[in-house]
Each structure stands twice: as C-alpha cells, then as structure tokens.
Amino acid sequence: MRRALLFVPSLALGVLGGVWLLLSPFPYQPHLALAGQLVAGVLTGALLLGAAWLLERTVPSFRYASQLLENALRSVELPPGTALLLAAVTASAEEVFFRGALLPLVGLVAQALLFGLFHPVPRRGWAYPAFAALAGLAFGALTQVSGSLLPAMVAHFGINLQGLWEVRQRRAPAPDVGSEAGVETDGAADGEPARAEPAVDDRHRA
C-alpha cells in the first residue's frame, strides 16, 4: 500500500495534464528527429545528474534533503521492477503536466517555479527545491527547443531512476552479531576484549 501511494501525486498531475492537452492541444511541433530527441534527453539528464552530484558534496542543505529523501524511500523497500516503473510513471506524468500543460499556459519561468514547489522539504533543505526549479527550467527549455515532450521525459526518467537505484545501493548493512545501536566490535574474534568503535557512514567522505 505504501508503495502504491508513491505513484498517486504524479499520476494525479499526469491525469490533469492529459485532460488539459485533450482540451488544448500541445502548441509545439517537433524540430528534432527521434534519435536527436533521445540524445538531447540523455545529455540533459547527465548534466543535471552531474550538478546534483556536485551539490551533494558541496552544499549541506542539498545533502540534508537528499538524505531525508533517501531514508524515506529506503523505508518503503522498492523492488527493482517497482523502482523502474515508479521512475517512468513519475517522469512521464509530471512532464505531461508541467511541460505539456503548464509551459504553454504560464511560461518557462513560472512552470519551473511551480515544479520546484512540487518538491517540498523542510526549510533546512531549501537547496533541493531550488535545484528542482532549475531542472524545471532545463526541462522547459528542452521542450521548447525540441518541440516535443520526449527529451524532457527521457532526462527526467534518467534522474529519477538514478536516484532510486542509488537508494537501493546505499542500504545500511546489518549490524554485526554482538553489536548494539550501530556500535562495531573489533578484536573479539581473536579472543581479545572487544573494543567499541562507533559505526561511521562514509558516503560523503572526500
């Protein structure tokens, strides 16, 4: 049930965007061939992932928000198939709403700001919605330049999938036998007195 709830907000937006596009057709015409659209989407996603990687290592606010989101997603324990589906559904539905419906209606900057507000975190994590707004600018510009939603969907899907995959890879290891509250023991296997050392999360070591 908790896994299903992850789909609801994006799906709701996707339905709204789809209804809007039925009533008011998408005003842009594709300017790139299919291969060009795919390449543009992959390159944009790679650039945004590189920016996120740098922010996580240099901006405490972004790192704090990333850890909050990772902990929330890790608690749901998404299987690989569900993670792949979640990445595809959320990316496609949000692009239909923000770039398909809102972009022609409110313009590039306004839809990007609304996209940032759609990614709320506590005030201490302000850098995360700011990054989401910048990503919304990139997705919107990509849609206008290409005349298609596909490049933004590809870029958005890549970012979502990388984030979900990283959460799976960063699962905390099970505590050692005889350790409590994340405390590791050293030397007990050799018959020496156990020496308690705090477990260290070295994900963000330089």
C-alpha positions as a LaTeX table, in Angstrom:
\begin{tabular}{lrrr}
\hline
Residue & $x$ (\AA) & $y$ (\AA) & $z$ (\AA) \\
\hline
Met1 & 0.00 & 0.00 & 0.00 \\
Arg2 & 2.81 & 2.42 & 0.86 \\
Arg3 & 4.45 & 1.67 & $-2.48$ \\
Ala4 & 1.23 & 2.42 & $-4.34$ \\
Leu5 & 0.91 & 5.78 & $-2.59$ \\
Leu6 & 4.22 & 6.88 & $-4.12$ \\
Phe7 & 2.54 & 6.92 & $-7.54$ \\
Val8 & $-0.53$ & 8.94 & $-6.55$ \\
Pro9 & 0.68 & 12.59 & $-6.64$ \\
Ser10 & 2.43 & 12.28 & $-10.00$ \\
Leu11 & $-0.38$ & 10.21 & $-11.51$ \\
Ala12 & $-2.92$ & 12.82 & $-10.42$ \\
Leu13 & $-0.90$ & 15.55 & $-12.11$ \\
Gly14 & $-0.49$ & 13.40 & $-15.20$ \\
Val15 & $-4.25$ & 12.91 & $-15.47$ \\
Leu16 & $-4.83$ & 16.65 & $-15.10$ \\
Gly17 & $-2.20$ & 17.38 & $-17.73$ \\
Gly18 & $-3.65$ & 14.79 & $-20.08$ \\
Val19 & $-7.15$ & 16.25 & $-19.78$ \\
Trp20 & $-5.74$ & 19.73 & $-20.42$ \\
Leu21 & $-3.95$ & 18.55 & $-23.55$ \\
Leu22 & $-7.17$ & 17.00 & $-24.82$ \\
Leu23 & $-8.91$ & 20.33 & $-24.42$ \\
Ser24 & $-5.98$ & 22.46 & $-25.59$ \\
Pro25 & $-3.59$ & 20.60 & $-27.92$ \\
Phe26 & 0.17 & 20.87 & $-27.42$ \\
Pro27 & 1.24 & 24.00 & $-29.35$ \\
Tyr28 & 4.80 & 22.95 & $-30.27$ \\
Gln29 & 5.90 & 20.99 & $-33.31$ \\
Pro30 & 8.90 & 18.59 & $-33.17$ \\
His31 & 12.10 & 20.12 & $-34.54$ \\
Leu32 & 14.32 & 17.07 & $-34.00$ \\
Ala33 & 14.25 & 13.52 & $-35.28$ \\
Leu34 & 13.61 & 10.75 & $-32.74$ \\
Ala35 & 17.32 & 9.99 & $-32.36$ \\
Gly36 & 18.08 & 13.67 & $-31.76$ \\
Gln37 & 15.37 & 13.89 & $-29.13$ \\
Leu38 & 16.75 & 10.87 & $-27.29$ \\
Val39 & 20.30 & 12.22 & $-27.39$ \\
Ala40 & 19.17 & 15.63 & $-26.15$ \\
Gly41 & 17.30 & 14.00 & $-23.28$ \\
Val42 & 20.22 & 11.80 & $-22.26$ \\
Leu43 & 22.69 & 14.71 & $-22.36$ \\
Thr44 & 20.41 & 16.98 & $-20.34$ \\
Gly45 & 19.84 & 14.27 & $-17.74$ \\
Ala46 & 23.58 & 13.62 & $-17.49$ \\
Leu47 & 24.32 & 17.32 & $-16.95$ \\
Leu48 & 21.69 & 17.60 & $-14.23$ \\
Leu49 & 22.94 & 14.45 & $-12.51$ \\
Gly50 & 26.46 & 15.88 & $-12.55$ \\
Ala51 & 25.17 & 19.10 & $-10.98$ \\
Ala52 & 23.31 & 17.12 & $-8.30$ \\
Trp53 & 26.45 & 15.08 & $-7.56$ \\
Leu54 & 28.44 & 18.29 & $-7.07$ \\
Leu55 & 25.76 & 19.92 & $-4.92$ \\
Glu56 & 25.52 & 16.88 & $-2.64$ \\
Arg57 & 29.22 & 17.16 & $-1.91$ \\
Thr58 & 29.47 & 20.92 & $-1.54$ \\
Val59 & 26.10 & 22.23 & $-0.26$ \\
Pro60 & 24.99 & 20.96 & 3.18 \\
Ser61 & 21.37 & 21.93 & 2.53 \\
Phe62 & 21.20 & 19.77 & $-0.58$ \\
Arg63 & 22.95 & 16.87 & 1.16 \\
Tyr64 & 20.50 & 17.10 & 4.08 \\
Ala65 & 17.47 & 17.00 & 1.76 \\
Ser66 & 18.95 & 14.11 & $-0.24$ \\
Gln67 & 19.45 & 12.07 & 2.93 \\
Leu68 & 15.86 & 12.75 & 4.03 \\
Leu69 & 14.52 & 11.53 & 0.71 \\
Glu70 & 16.81 & 8.51 & 0.68 \\
Asn71 & 15.68 & 7.48 & 4.17 \\
Ala72 & 12.01 & 7.85 & 3.21 \\
Leu73 & 12.40 & 5.77 & 0.04 \\
Arg74 & 14.60 & 3.17 & 1.75 \\
Ser75 & 11.87 & 2.55 & 4.33 \\
Val76 & 9.49 & 1.54 & 1.53 \\
Glu77 & 11.95 & $-1.09$ & 0.15 \\
Leu78 & 11.15 & $-0.84$ & $-3.56$ \\
Pro79 & 11.86 & $-3.95$ & $-5.66$ \\
Pro80 & 13.80 & $-3.28$ & $-8.91$ \\
Gly81 & 10.71 & $-3.60$ & $-11.10$ \\
Thr82 & 8.68 & $-1.22$ & $-8.95$ \\
Ala83 & 11.55 & 1.29 & $-8.86$ \\
Leu84 & 11.79 & 1.20 & $-12.66$ \\
Leu85 & 8.04 & 1.64 & $-13.03$ \\
Leu86 & 7.97 & 4.46 & $-10.46$ \\
Ala87 & 10.76 & 6.32 & $-12.28$ \\
Ala88 & 8.94 & 6.00 & $-15.62$ \\
Val89 & 5.47 & 6.89 & $-14.33$ \\
Thr90 & 6.52 & 9.90 & $-12.28$ \\
Ala91 & 8.73 & 11.31 & $-15.03$ \\
Ser92 & 6.12 & 10.90 & $-17.76$ \\
Ala93 & 3.17 & 12.15 & $-15.72$ \\
Glu94 & 5.00 & 15.20 & $-14.36$ \\
Glu95 & 6.27 & 16.15 & $-17.80$ \\
Val96 & 2.77 & 15.91 & $-19.25$ \\
Phe97 & 1.52 & 18.29 & $-16.56$ \\
Phe98 & 4.38 & 20.77 & $-16.12$ \\
Arg99 & 5.80 & 20.93 & $-19.64$ \\
Gly100 & 2.75 & 19.74 & $-21.58$ \\
Ala101 & 0.02 & 21.75 & $-19.86$ \\
Leu102 & 1.66 & 24.47 & $-17.76$ \\
Leu103 & 4.55 & 25.52 & $-20.01$ \\
Pro104 & 2.36 & 26.86 & $-22.83$ \\
Leu105 & $-0.07$ & 28.33 & $-20.30$ \\
Val106 & 2.15 & 30.15 & $-17.78$ \\
Gly107 & 5.55 & 30.28 & $-19.46$ \\
Leu108 & 9.03 & 28.89 & $-18.84$ \\
Val109 & 9.88 & 30.55 & $-15.51$ \\
Ala110 & 6.52 & 30.12 & $-13.80$ \\
Gln111 & 6.24 & 26.42 & $-14.59$ \\
Ala112 & 9.78 & 25.89 & $-13.30$ \\
Leu113 & 8.97 & 27.62 & $-10.01$ \\
Leu114 & 5.83 & 25.52 & $-9.62$ \\
Phe115 & 7.87 & 22.41 & $-10.35$ \\
Gly116 & 10.27 & 23.38 & $-7.55$ \\
Leu117 & 7.34 & 23.85 & $-5.16$ \\
Phe118 & 6.17 & 20.34 & $-6.05$ \\
His119 & 9.33 & 19.03 & $-4.32$ \\
Pro120 & 8.91 & 20.34 & $-0.76$ \\
Val121 & 11.33 & 19.56 & 2.08 \\
Pro122 & 11.96 & 21.17 & 5.49 \\
Arg123 & 13.38 & 24.68 & 5.36 \\
Arg124 & 16.88 & 23.43 & 6.09 \\
Gly125 & 16.82 & 21.57 & 2.76 \\
Trp126 & 16.00 & 24.67 & 0.68 \\
Ala127 & 18.64 & 23.77 & $-1.93$ \\
Tyr128 & 16.64 & 20.76 & $-3.13$ \\
Pro129 & 13.50 & 22.58 & $-4.38$ \\
Ala130 & 15.82 & 25.26 & $-5.80$ \\
Phe131 & 17.60 & 22.56 & $-7.79$ \\
Ala132 & 14.23 & 21.13 & $-8.86$ \\
Ala133 & 13.23 & 24.57 & $-10.14$ \\
Leu134 & 16.46 & 24.79 & $-12.15$ \\
Ala135 & 15.76 & 21.32 & $-13.52$ \\
Gly136 & 12.28 & 22.55 & $-14.46$ \\
Leu137 & 13.88 & 25.40 & $-16.38$ \\
Ala138 & 16.10 & 22.91 & $-18.22$ \\
Phe139 & 13.18 & 20.59 & $-18.99$ \\
Gly140 & 11.05 & 23.50 & $-20.18$ \\
Ala141 & 13.77 & 24.93 & $-22.41$ \\
Leu142 & 14.44 & 21.47 & $-23.80$ \\
Thr143 & 10.75 & 21.09 & $-24.63$ \\
Gln144 & 10.60 & 24.47 & $-26.37$ \\
Val145 & 13.77 & 23.87 & $-28.37$ \\
Ser146 & 12.89 & 20.33 & $-29.42$ \\
Gly147 & 9.16 & 20.90 & $-29.82$ \\
Ser148 & 8.48 & 17.61 & $-28.04$ \\
Leu149 & 7.93 & 16.26 & $-24.53$ \\
Leu150 & 10.05 & 13.19 & $-25.19$ \\
Pro151 & 13.52 & 14.69 & $-24.46$ \\
Ala152 & 12.38 & 16.07 & $-21.09$ \\
Met153 & 10.75 & 12.74 & $-20.25$ \\
Val154 & 13.98 & 10.90 & $-21.05$ \\
Ala155 & 16.07 & 13.29 & $-18.94$ \\
His156 & 13.57 & 13.22 & $-16.07$ \\
Phe157 & 13.35 & 9.42 & $-16.16$ \\
Gly158 & 17.14 & 9.07 & $-16.02$ \\
Ile159 & 17.38 & 11.33 & $-12.97$ \\
Asn160 & 14.56 & 9.54 & $-11.15$ \\
Leu161 & 15.96 & 6.11 & $-11.95$ \\
Gln162 & 19.47 & 7.02 & $-10.82$ \\
Gly163 & 18.11 & 8.33 & $-7.52$ \\
Leu164 & 16.01 & 5.23 & $-6.85$ \\
Trp165 & 18.87 & 2.92 & $-7.82$ \\
Glu166 & 21.27 & 4.76 & $-5.52$ \\
Val167 & 18.86 & 4.34 & $-2.64$ \\
Arg168 & 18.89 & 0.57 & $-3.22$ \\
Gln169 & 22.70 & 0.52 & $-3.37$ \\
Arg170 & 23.07 & 2.52 & $-0.16$ \\
Arg171 & 21.06 & 0.23 & 2.07 \\
Ala172 & 22.60 & 0.12 & 5.52 \\
Pro173 & 24.37 & $-3.19$ & 6.27 \\
Ala174 & 23.03 & $-5.43$ & 9.00 \\
Pro175 & 24.74 & $-4.85$ & 12.38 \\
Asp176 & 27.40 & $-7.33$ & 13.47 \\
Val177 & 26.46 & $-10.01$ & 15.99 \\
Gly178 & 27.02 & $-8.67$ & 19.47 \\
Ser179 & 26.89 & $-5.02$ & 18.43 \\
Glu180 & 24.22 & $-2.63$ & 19.57 \\
Ala181 & 22.95 & 0.68 & 18.21 \\
Gly182 & 25.42 & 0.80 & 15.36 \\
Val183 & 28.46 & 0.02 & 17.53 \\
Glu184 & 31.00 & $-2.30$ & 15.93 \\
Thr185 & 33.34 & $-4.62$ & 17.86 \\
Asp186 & 36.97 & $-5.18$ & 16.97 \\
Gly187 & 39.26 & $-7.94$ & 18.20 \\
Ala188 & 36.66 & $-10.25$ & 19.74 \\
Ala189 & 37.32 & $-12.92$ & 17.11 \\
Asp190 & 40.92 & $-13.23$ & 18.34 \\
Gly191 & 39.94 & $-13.67$ & 21.95 \\
Glu192 & 40.86 & $-10.08$ & 22.80 \\
Pro193 & 38.48 & $-7.79$ & 24.70 \\
Ala194 & 36.03 & $-6.13$ & 22.36 \\
Arg195 & 36.93 & $-2.56$ & 21.53 \\
Ala196 & 33.79 & $-0.50$ & 20.82 \\
Glu197 & 34.01 & 1.87 & 17.89 \\
Pro198 & 31.15 & 3.97 & 16.51 \\
Ala199 & 30.00 & 2.96 & 13.06 \\
Val200 & 30.86 & 5.60 & 10.51 \\
Asp201 & 28.75 & 6.46 & 7.47 \\
Asp202 & 31.38 & 7.29 & 4.88 \\
Arg203 & 29.06 & 8.02 & 1.99 \\
His204 & 30.11 & 11.64 & 1.86 \\
Arg205 & 33.79 & 11.37 & 2.64 \\
Ala206 & 36.01 & 13.36 & 0.33 \\
\hline
\end{tabular}
